[in-house]
């Protein structure tokens, strides 16, 4: 630690992203990236971009992108906020809405950036245990709070909850902001965006990193009541007035508008997910029901850390979390059918994969 760091910075434990390998020949199933390229229409925008424009600043309001999102979700432009990836949108959300007397409520096992933001902004928080089999039950959030946030579907556990459960929460929790992080919603879950038109304390956050293959462009957005969006704009314009570059804005618009390609790729990923879950089951794995582009799976008796190391030694990356309670699971991103066949073939060669547990 540097003697020049403030006390607050010395106390921080930053978020640790998944490994981005530098060596070639790695099958990368550890960071939930989309295995398919972006929309051809987005690629055409990038390839045909007039680079002379880059001497100018991008549109600080991202008007074209807001209009595209508003049209896609059938909301007004005033209901849309955009940022440099959903992580930045989340950061502004924590700053804008969660600094209150009562603690922020969030699941015990969820996106690990949430506690990092709480510590960064000095926000008191309470982690609510999940039910058996990692089920998120919103009835457990019926207590005084300074806000509620959860991912639906949840990460890393992959489970989704129904819209009726979210609406029931909104009906009884009316005095604080409820944030639904929908990074993975396009892989089989129901979005809560429609509820934002009826509940002015609901904010829904999504990203173009997963279902639209633009992780490298860093584009995220929020949908909510105009008052919530105005709060986010106030934070954004106190931090960075130009969150998105020109290429990000233009390619994001093209990706949002190419609905056919979006549906084609998400459908393929969901089919591959089900195939992979079936093959893993044949190898002794148990996978939670997934509405995401990944599986959260454990082997019946082989340790997850050992399996992760074995796969890594064979140039297949998956994600392992050492946190007690989930440390017997692997999070496996769904790649192409060929990549998932390679995963299965590699696991089949493990010397103990077919042995019975004799403990």
ABEGO torsion letter per residue (X at the ends): XBAABBAAAAABBBBBBBBBBABBGBBBAAAGBBABBBBAAAAAAAAABBAAAAABBBBAAGAAAAAAAAAAAGBBAAABBBBBEAAAAAAAAAAAAABBABBBBBBABBBAAAAAAAAAAGBBBBBBBBBBGGBBBAAAABBBBAEBBBBOBBOAAGBBBBAAAAAAAAAABAABBBBBBAAAAAAGBBBAAAAAAABAABBBBBBAAAAAGAAAAGBBBBBBBAAAAAAAAAAAAAABABABBAAAAAAAAAAAABAAAAAAAAAAAAAAAAAAAAAAAAAGBBBBBBABABBBBBBAABBAAAAAAAAAAAGBBBBBBABBGAAABBBBBBBBAAAAAAAAAAAAABAAAABBBAX
